[in-house]
Every structure is written in structure tokens, then in C-alpha cells.
Amino acid sequence: MSRPGRDDAPDRLYTLTQGRTRSGPDNPFDLVTLVVAECDPVPGMQSEHTAILRMTEHPTAVVEIAAELKLPVSITRILLADLLAAGRVSARHPRKAAVPDPDILEQVLVGLRNL
């Protein structure tokens, strides 16, 4: 049984990333970062870049892009960093749930104990 991305020829992955193994320390992409295309693909683009731009017409998580491309997340992050540097995509982090005020939580706890 083959695993997507794991059993690909290493030379293919090396070629996709132009030999890079990391996308840089300021890479904003984690697994749940939402990626949105800022433009349409243009002729002559790398096929994976074209596929990413088509996939991200609507916000799409990095992990979903990697799964669709059947590439490791680390390779996908490098490709996304290239597109971000070129201004072809934007990255949005999902909103974190607001942390309730600890005083309100304590009041709720006291109220529940009084029941």
C-alpha cells in the first residue's frame, strides 16, 4: 500500500521545491491556515502552483491542499511560500474562539454550586 507523498520519487519532490527543504522561518503556513488565491493562474506556471490557485478560489486549509495534491505538507508549505512571495495567494489564520472572562466563569461555577 502506498502512502501519498511518502512514496513519491525523491527527485520529483526535490525538483518541485528547487532543492529547498524548508520554506523559511517566517512561513505563516501551518496545517489549518486558510489560503485564498489573489489571482488566476498564468501560462508557464508550475503545474502544482496552477492547481493550488484553482483550489484556493475559496478559502482552503493547507492540509486540504496537501491532500489534494498528494504531497507532504512540508513540500506544500514551500510551494505556498513561493506563491505568497509572488503575491498570488494570501494566508488567513482561522479565528480563535474568544476566551471568556475568568470572573464570569467563576460566577457561573458559584451559581452552579448553589443549585
Residue pairs with C-beta under 8 A, 6 or more apart in sequence:
4 67
4 70
4 71
5 66
5 70
5 71
5 72
5 75
6 72
8 70
8 71
13 71
13 72
13 75
16 46
16 48
16 71
16 75
16 78
16 79
17 75
17 78
17 79
20 78
21 74
22 74
22 78
23 29
23 74
23 77
23 78
23 80
23 81
24 81
27 77
27 81
28 84
28 91
28 93
29 35
29 62
29 77
29 80
29 81
29 84
29 91
30 62
30 93
31 61
31 62
31 63
31 73
32 61
32 62
32 63
32 93
32 94
33 61
33 62
33 91
33 92
33 93
33 94
34 59
34 60
34 61
34 91
34 92
34 93
34 94
35 52
35 56
35 59
35 60
35 61
35 62
35 65
35 80
35 89
35 90
35 91
35 92
36 56
36 58
36 59
36 60
36 89
36 90
36 92
37 52
37 53
37 54
37 56
37 57
37 88
37 89
38 87
38 88
38 89
38 90
39 53
39 87
39 88
40 53
41 49
41 50
41 53
41 54
45 53
46 79
48 69
48 71
48 79
49 79
49 82
49 83
49 88
51 68
51 69
52 65
52 69
52 79
52 80
52 83
52 89
53 83
53 88
53 89
55 64
55 65
55 68
56 65
56 89
59 92
62 73
62 76
62 77
62 80
63 73
65 76
65 80
66 72
66 73
66 75
66 76
69 76
71 79
80 89
80 91
83 89
84 90
84 91
